[in-house]
């Protein structure tokens, strides 16, 4: 989906100025302990499933929506893993938009659907064992998230 109508409306008023955004990161794990990542269309780098929480949307509902949108899967939340924010979660997008994310991280399991990219936001999906993550080119945000939850990447 890209930018939501709510955020587009906000950006029309504040331009590229810093915006604090609540978000979710969805960590689908399979029975072999592998993590599903998506390859982001804009950069070609791998990242966790996730995105911004919409106005009046519960974080858990946002996690379910993002998993369906980005990876075509239905998930069940197993646990809340972390709530993250701070300097490492501030991003400048290629268009100059500044964002500081407060991200709610959920561990989930897939209950329906075969993971596949949406072709707009995501170009590919793949399962990775934790020890394989060091070799995967991931976004800076994903590096910060993995560091914060104890998954070694680089």
Beta strands, then each sheet from edge to edge (+ up, - down):
strand 1: 19-28
strand 2: 34-40
strand 3: 46-47
strand 4: 49-52
strand 5: 74-84
strand 6: 90-92
strand 7: 98-112
strand 8: 122-129
sheet 1: 4+ 1- 7- 5+
sheet 2: 4+ 1- 7- 6+
sheet 3: 3+ 2- 8+
end
